Each structure stands twice: as structure tokens, then as C-alpha cells.
Amino acid sequence: ERTRKGRRKGGTEGSRDSGIMDDGGQTEAGWEEVIERCQYSVVVLRFTRPRGFDTSSAPSSGVATGFVVDVERGLILTNRHVVSPGPLTAYAVFQNQEETPVTAIYRDPVHDFGFFRYQPSAVKYVHPLSLPLSLSCRVGMKVRVIGNDAGEKLSILHGTLARLDRAAPNYGRGKYNDFNTFYYQAASSTSGGSSGSPVLDIHGNAIALNAGSKTKAASSFYLPLDRVVRVLRLIQEENPLVCGSCTGKE
């Protein structure tokens, strides 16, 4: 019924979409400025898993999406099912084709997000920004999803938040499934390869993390960023990481 957004090599072609008006009734020029400013912070993630571990299959390779949330520390946010719980080799490809190895530094034990780290000094010719994370959203908000949709570099999809209380998507028995959280839902028609794409508002803030979709509908599912913000702050402060869902604390 539902699919992940990480795309394995050899997948099928995806669909396209476009937007006209932004959330505040402004013209498309407002979104063009946001996309121009944010696109260099979005990366293609290419990964190879040498063996299976937990719910990840192996050997496997594929592509997904991530985005820079701390340019000084080289932190890239993406999905847990991209980072995966087992060993992997991964590279980040920026919009100018600069490629740099990344290291998995955090995999959330419950929720579908994780972090890679790259060496900022290794990226010489592109200047990404740290995309700000926001917890502000509402039903009816216009959004843009910038990512590696269907393996196509820098696909830009639009949507409107329709639900903020959708149950975590179920990807099937034996698969990794998030729980103990709500998801956002919008009809943005994302497909394989867009796992980890930022869901942006008209101000250029990332309000959610693209995670999955229905295979026979346009519905896409976004992970809210409240837990992401907490973990990012702890990483930046070099404090111990304790899972709130495991301890009962958030």
C-alpha cells in the first residue's frame, strides 16, 4: 500500500508537479526566491549497504535525499531508513556535482530520522546554507518539497498540508515502521529517492521531513520536526543523546 522514498537503482520513473501561488497569496516569484536560496543545501545521498541488519535488506545500494542543517559542523538531516541501523558507505552530492563522503552519526531508535556528517573543508566550490527548522504549520499551508524525487536530481514538488494528525505509515510486516508519533499529510506525489527531502514553507524554513507515500495515490507523509530539533540541539551542544520515547521524556 505504501512505499519508502529511498530509491534503489533501476527503479521506475516518477511523476512531476508544479505550483502557482504561495501560502500568503504572493506570486510564484516568492517561491522562486526560496528555491534559489535553499537548493544548494539539498544533497543527493548515494549509499551502499554491504549486509543486512535489523530491518534493512542487503546487499543493496540506492539514492535518497538529505539537507544541511548545520553547515559549520557539516550535519545533514535525512531519514532513519536511509541512514539505516547497519553498516553502510555513503556519499553526498551537492548541486554543483561536488561529492564528499559522509558518516552516519545518529540513527533514532524509534522515529524516522537520522544524521550524516561531512567535512565542511572538503566542499570547496559550493556554499550551502543551514536550513532553519520550524515547528510552525497548519492545515492549508502551501509547501514545496525539494529533493531527489524518483532519482531525478533537484525535483521540486508542491502540496498543501491536509492533515497534521495522520497515524505513522505502515510499510508492512518485517519492515521498519515508525510509531508513537503523528505525521503530516499532503498530496505532493513524491516517489522513490525523495526520502529525507525538506518540506519548505514560503519563508524557506523546513517544517517537516519527507518520509513515505501511498503507492496508488498522491498522498505523501512528512515527519514533524519536534524530536529532530531536540536531537540536533544535543548534537550541537555535544551532550549525551537519550531517546525521549524510550525514557518517557521529550
N, C-alpha and C positions, 0 to 999 in steps of 0.2 A: 504493500500500500504506500509506503513512504521510502524515500531514498536519502542517502547521505549526499553531502555536497563534495566530498573528496572524489576526484575523478581518476579512475585508473586509465592507463594508456590504452588506446584502442577503443574508447567509448564512442557513443553516438553524438551527433550534432545537437546543439541546444537551440532554444528559441531566443528571439530578440524582443525588445520593448523600448518605449520612449516616453518622455513626459512633456507636459506643456506648461503647467502653472505650478508655482511653489506654494508652500503652506500659508504664506501671508498674502496671497493674491498678487505677488510680484510677477514679472515676466521671466521667461526662461533664462535671461541673462544672469539672474541671481544664482541659479543653479550652475550655470557655466562657470561663474567665478569660483564657486565652491569646488567644483570638479577640477578646475585648473590648479587650485591651491592644494588639494588633497591627493591627487592622483599619484604623486611621486612618493607618497608614504605607503602606498599599497604595493605588495610584492607577490610574485608568483613563488610558491613553495614547491620544490621538486624533492621527492623523498623516495627512499628505498628501504624496505624492511627485510632483513636477511632471514628472519624466522618469526614464527607466530608466538604471541604471548598474550595471555588473558583472552580478550575478545577480538584481537586483531588477527587477520589471516596472513599467511606467509607461505613462501616469499612473495612479496608484492612491491609494486612501485606505482607512483602516480603523481598528480599535481593537485594543489589546493591554493588557498589564498591566505595571506596574513597582512597585518598593517602595523606600522611603527607607532608605539605608544610612548616610548622614551628614547629619543634619538641620542642623548648623551650616553646612556647605558647600553644602547643597541638592543632594546627589548621589542619583540614582535609578538603581538597577540594573535592567536588563532584558536581552532577547536581542539579539544582533547583527543577526538578521534583522528585528528591529523598528527598531533604530537605523538599519540599512541603510548600505551604503557610499557612497551618493549623497546628493544634497541632499534635504532634507525640511523640512516645517514641522510642529511637534508641540506638543501641549498636555497638561498633566497635570491630571486632575480628581480632587480629593480627595473623601472620603466625604460631606462637607457641601456638595458641589457647587461649592466654590471651584475656579476654573480659573486656571491660570497657564501662560504659555509656557515651554517647556523647550528647551535647546540641546544637541545631541549633542556630547560632549566626548571620547568614546573609543569606537572600534569595534575589537574584537580582530580581527587579520588572519586568525586561524585558528579560534578557538573561538567558540561561540555566546553571547557576552555583550558588553554594552556599557553605557555610562553616559550619562545625561542630567543636565543641571544646571538647577535653577531658582533664582530669587532668594528666599531664605527670608523676606525682609521683605515679599514680595508675598502671602504666606499669612498672613492675619490672624486667622481665626476657628477654625482647627483646629490642633491641636498634635501633629503626628506624632512618633513616636519613631524613633531609629535602630535598625533591626532588626539584632541581632548575627548575625554569620556564624559557623557552626560546621563543622568538618571531621569531627565525631564522628557516625558512623552505623554500622548493622549490619543484616544481613538479619533481617527480622522486626520492625523498628522501625515503630511506628504514626506516621503523618504526616497533616498537613492541608495542603491546597493552597487558598490564599485568592487569588482573582483575578476577572478579568472573563470568566468562562467563557461561551462562546457569545454574547458581547455582553451578558450579564446582570451587572450591577454587583454586586460582592461575593458571588460564589458560593463556597461552602465545600465542598470535596470531601475525602473521606478515603481513605486507602490504607495498604498495608503494603509496605515495601521488600522486594522479592523477589530482586533481583539488584543487585550493585554493580559488575559487570564486563561489562555489556552493550556491544556494539560501538556506536559512534556511528551514529545512524539515518541511513538513506539516503533522501533525498527525491526522488531522480530525477536523470537527466542534465540538465545545464543549470541546475540549482538550486544554491543554496548548501548545502553539506554539510560538517559538522564532521568532523574526523579527528584521529588521534594522541591519542585520549583515550578513556576508558571513560565510560559513562553509568550512572545508576541506573535501575531499572525498578520500577514498581508499577502495580497495576490500579486507577487512580483515575478513569478515564473522562473525562479533561479533553478539551476540544474547542476550536474556534476562538475566539480572544480571550483565552485564558489564557496566551499566551506571556509570559514574564517574571514569572509568579506565584511568590511564595516558597513553598518546601516547608518547613513548620514542624514542629519536634518539640514535645514536651509542655512544654518549658521556654520556648518562644517564640523559639528560635533558628532562623534559616534555614539548612538543611543542604544545600539544592540549589536550582537554578533550573529551573522547568518550561519545557520546550522543544518537545516534539512528542509524537505518539501514533500508534498504528495506527488506520486508518480502520474496520476491521472487527473490532476487539477492544477490550477495556477498557484495554489496556496504555498507560501513559504513560511518557515518557522525561525524566529530570531530569539537568541538567548539574551535576557536582560543583563545589565552590567553591574548590578549592585555587588555581587560577590567578586566580580573581576576587579572593581575599584578597590575593594578591601585588600585583595591579594597583591595587586600592583603596588599599593602603598607599602605593604610589608616588605616586598622585594626591594623597593627603593630605599627603605629605611634599614635594610639588612637585618630585619627582625625574624624570629622563628615563624614558620608557617604552620598554622593549625587549622584544620578543616572545621568550619563552623557547623556544617551539617552533621559532623561526627561527634562534636562536643556539645551540641545544643546551643552554642553561642554564635552570633553573627557579627 
